[in-house]
């Protein structure tokens, strides 16, 4: 009788751990997917920036700051360094906003500027999705079975992308 009870308790424990492992794997996939979506949008936007600046005839001396920040952001993105990436994103958007203010109304309607602004909005949404997925993942990792499963499966460590611009903080 005791053996049957212990077997039943063990089976329930294994099912509980299995369900926790499945939820943890699902949350991990959501974090990874959100990061990949963010990464794709950043790559698209960063590829458009130099092209738009060239089309708008921005002098090289005026765009040097943006080019430097763009290189720093690309390095942080390739190394998967969220805090450095958030800092570079903040600086990049600040530099871009300063340039856009100088463009004048006629250049603000330029298709490249509109596409970059649309990608900035999509990046803002991607940052929110990544941080939400990361919050759910971390929350699950703090539960007792989640701690055990997370240690057994050795999932990667992730850092949130802090709001990198007033646009992210406003929403």
VEXMAR-28622 format. One record per residue (C-alpha): residue number from 1; residue in three letters; x negated, y, z. Coordinates in nm, 3 decimals. Example, Ala and Ser with C-alpha at 12.3 -4.5 7.8 and 13.67 -1.06 7.14 Angstrom:
2
REC	1	ALA	-1.230	-0.450	0.780 $
REC	2	SER	-1.367	-0.106	0.714 $
***
This chain:
171
REC	1	UNK	0.000	0.000	0.000 $
REC	2	UNK	-0.281	0.239	0.091 $
REC	3	UNK	-0.466	0.151	-0.231 $
REC	4	UNK	-0.153	0.231	-0.433 $
REC	5	UNK	-0.112	0.564	-0.254 $
REC	6	UNK	-0.480	0.653	-0.311 $
REC	7	UNK	-0.452	0.554	-0.676 $
REC	8	UNK	-0.142	0.771	-0.716 $
REC	9	UNK	-0.311	1.069	-0.545 $
REC	10	UNK	-0.622	1.019	-0.761 $
REC	11	UNK	-0.414	1.001	-1.079 $
REC	12	UNK	-0.226	1.318	-0.985 $
REC	13	UNK	-0.559	1.491	-0.912 $
REC	14	UNK	-0.702	1.386	-1.247 $
REC	15	UNK	-0.392	1.506	-1.431 $
REC	16	UNK	-0.412	1.838	-1.244 $
REC	17	UNK	-0.779	1.879	-1.334 $
REC	18	UNK	-0.707	1.777	-1.694 $
REC	19	UNK	-0.433	2.039	-1.726 $
REC	20	UNK	-0.660	2.300	-1.571 $
REC	21	UNK	-0.937	2.205	-1.815 $
REC	22	UNK	-0.693	2.237	-2.107 $
REC	23	UNK	-0.573	2.581	-1.988 $
REC	24	UNK	-0.932	2.692	-1.934 $
REC	25	UNK	-1.029	2.575	-2.284 $
REC	26	UNK	-0.728	2.759	-2.429 $
REC	27	UNK	-0.822	3.081	-2.246 $
REC	28	UNK	-1.184	3.042	-2.358 $
REC	29	UNK	-1.069	3.008	-2.721 $
REC	30	UNK	-0.858	3.323	-2.683 $
REC	31	UNK	-1.158	3.517	-2.552 $
REC	32	UNK	-1.376	3.387	-2.835 $
REC	33	UNK	-1.111	3.463	-3.097 $
REC	34	UNK	-1.057	3.815	-2.961 $
REC	35	UNK	-1.433	3.879	-2.968 $
REC	36	UNK	-1.454	3.753	-3.326 $
REC	37	UNK	-1.168	3.980	-3.435 $
REC	38	UNK	-1.337	4.275	-3.266 $
REC	39	UNK	-1.667	4.184	-3.432 $
REC	40	UNK	-1.511	4.166	-3.780 $
REC	41	UNK	-1.342	4.505	-3.740 $
REC	42	UNK	-1.663	4.669	-3.613 $
REC	43	UNK	-1.857	4.526	-3.909 $
REC	44	UNK	-1.598	4.656	-4.155 $
REC	45	UNK	-1.591	5.001	-3.999 $
REC	46	UNK	-1.971	5.022	-3.972 $
REC	47	UNK	-2.006	4.929	-4.339 $
REC	48	UNK	-1.767	5.209	-4.437 $
REC	49	UNK	-1.937	5.480	-4.230 $
REC	50	UNK	-2.251	5.533	-4.444 $
REC	51	UNK	-2.045	5.506	-4.762 $
REC	52	UNK	-1.797	5.770	-4.644 $
REC	53	UNK	-2.076	6.002	-4.530 $
REC	54	UNK	-2.244	5.973	-4.869 $
REC	55	UNK	-1.917	6.040	-5.054 $
REC	56	UNK	-1.853	6.343	-4.832 $
REC	57	UNK	-2.207	6.471	-4.902 $
REC	58	UNK	-2.303	6.496	-4.536 $
REC	59	UNK	-2.668	6.603	-4.522 $
REC	60	UNK	-2.912	6.340	-4.389 $
REC	61	UNK	-3.021	6.567	-4.104 $
REC	62	UNK	-2.659	6.601	-3.985 $
REC	63	UNK	-2.590	6.229	-3.995 $
REC	64	UNK	-2.916	6.118	-3.829 $
REC	65	UNK	-2.753	6.089	-3.486 $
REC	66	UNK	-2.477	5.871	-3.621 $
REC	67	UNK	-2.726	5.650	-3.806 $
REC	68	UNK	-2.928	5.602	-3.486 $
REC	69	UNK	-2.619	5.510	-3.284 $
REC	70	UNK	-2.503	5.279	-3.562 $
REC	71	UNK	-2.834	5.090	-3.547 $
REC	72	UNK	-2.814	5.065	-3.166 $
REC	73	UNK	-2.458	4.936	-3.185 $
REC	74	UNK	-2.549	4.679	-3.448 $
REC	75	UNK	-2.832	4.551	-3.229 $
REC	76	UNK	-2.603	4.524	-2.925 $
REC	77	UNK	-2.336	4.351	-3.134 $
REC	78	UNK	-2.581	4.094	-3.270 $
REC	79	UNK	-2.712	4.020	-2.920 $
REC	80	UNK	-2.360	3.992	-2.773 $
REC	81	UNK	-2.428	4.259	-2.510 $
REC	82	UNK	-2.084	4.405	-2.419 $
REC	83	UNK	-2.205	4.683	-2.183 $
REC	84	UNK	-2.458	4.811	-2.438 $
REC	85	UNK	-2.205	4.766	-2.717 $
REC	86	UNK	-1.946	4.972	-2.525 $
REC	87	UNK	-2.200	5.249	-2.471 $
REC	88	UNK	-2.299	5.248	-2.837 $
REC	89	UNK	-1.932	5.244	-2.944 $
REC	90	UNK	-1.863	5.544	-2.721 $
REC	91	UNK	-2.159	5.734	-2.870 $
REC	92	UNK	-2.067	5.634	-3.224 $
REC	93	UNK	-1.711	5.758	-3.188 $
REC	94	UNK	-1.829	6.081	-3.027 $
REC	95	UNK	-2.068	6.145	-3.316 $
REC	96	UNK	-1.802	6.054	-3.573 $
REC	97	UNK	-1.544	6.281	-3.409 $
REC	98	UNK	-1.792	6.571	-3.417 $
REC	99	UNK	-1.854	6.511	-3.787 $
REC	100	UNK	-1.481	6.487	-3.863 $
REC	101	UNK	-1.423	6.821	-3.690 $
REC	102	UNK	-1.678	6.976	-3.925 $
REC	103	UNK	-1.526	6.822	-4.240 $
REC	104	UNK	-1.234	7.056	-4.273 $
REC	105	UNK	-0.879	6.965	-4.370 $
REC	106	UNK	-0.952	6.867	-4.730 $
REC	107	UNK	-1.209	6.602	-4.634 $
REC	108	UNK	-0.996	6.460	-4.351 $
REC	109	UNK	-0.761	6.328	-4.616 $
REC	110	UNK	-1.047	6.146	-4.788 $
REC	111	UNK	-0.968	5.776	-4.823 $
REC	112	UNK	-1.289	5.672	-4.644 $
REC	113	UNK	-1.208	5.890	-4.344 $
REC	114	UNK	-0.853	5.753	-4.328 $
REC	115	UNK	-0.981	5.392	-4.348 $
REC	116	UNK	-1.235	5.456	-4.074 $
REC	117	UNK	-0.968	5.611	-3.854 $
REC	118	UNK	-0.741	5.310	-3.917 $
REC	119	UNK	-1.024	5.072	-3.831 $
REC	120	UNK	-1.095	5.272	-3.514 $
REC	121	UNK	-0.733	5.222	-3.411 $
REC	122	UNK	-0.759	4.849	-3.487 $
REC	123	UNK	-1.085	4.828	-3.289 $
REC	124	UNK	-0.912	4.996	-2.994 $
REC	125	UNK	-0.640	4.728	-3.009 $
REC	126	UNK	-0.903	4.454	-3.042 $
REC	127	UNK	-1.081	4.585	-2.731 $
REC	128	UNK	-0.752	4.568	-2.540 $
REC	129	UNK	-0.684	4.212	-2.661 $
REC	130	UNK	-1.037	4.101	-2.571 $
REC	131	UNK	-1.016	4.253	-2.223 $
REC	132	UNK	-0.670	4.099	-2.165 $
REC	133	UNK	-0.790	3.754	-2.276 $
REC	134	UNK	-1.099	3.790	-2.061 $
REC	135	UNK	-0.887	3.890	-1.761 $
REC	136	UNK	-0.672	3.577	-1.800 $
REC	137	UNK	-0.983	3.360	-1.839 $
REC	138	UNK	-1.152	3.508	-1.532 $
REC	139	UNK	-0.833	3.477	-1.330 $
REC	140	UNK	-0.809	3.108	-1.412 $
REC	141	UNK	-1.178	3.060	-1.332 $
REC	142	UNK	-1.115	3.197	-0.980 $
REC	143	UNK	-0.860	2.929	-0.891 $
REC	144	UNK	-1.002	2.630	-0.698 $
REC	145	UNK	-0.958	2.377	-0.980 $
REC	146	UNK	-1.066	2.642	-1.232 $
REC	147	UNK	-1.393	2.699	-1.047 $
REC	148	UNK	-1.468	2.329	-1.051 $
REC	149	UNK	-1.378	2.280	-1.417 $
REC	150	UNK	-1.561	2.597	-1.524 $
REC	151	UNK	-1.877	2.477	-1.354 $
REC	152	UNK	-1.848	2.132	-1.507 $
REC	153	UNK	-1.790	2.263	-1.858 $
REC	154	UNK	-2.046	2.546	-1.827 $
REC	155	UNK	-1.844	2.800	-2.023 $
REC	156	UNK	-2.024	3.116	-2.126 $
REC	157	UNK	-2.020	3.429	-1.916 $
REC	158	UNK	-1.841	3.727	-2.063 $
REC	159	UNK	-1.825	4.094	-1.970 $
REC	160	UNK	-1.536	4.327	-2.040 $
REC	161	UNK	-1.568	4.600	-2.298 $
REC	162	UNK	-1.500	4.906	-2.088 $
REC	163	UNK	-1.293	5.181	-2.245 $
REC	164	UNK	-1.541	5.336	-2.483 $
REC	165	UNK	-1.353	5.648	-2.578 $
REC	166	UNK	-1.065	5.864	-2.461 $
REC	167	UNK	-0.841	5.680	-2.709 $
REC	168	UNK	-0.880	5.355	-2.514 $
REC	169	UNK	-0.823	5.526	-2.179 $
REC	170	UNK	-0.510	5.704	-2.300 $
REC	171	UNK	-0.320	5.381	-2.370 $
***
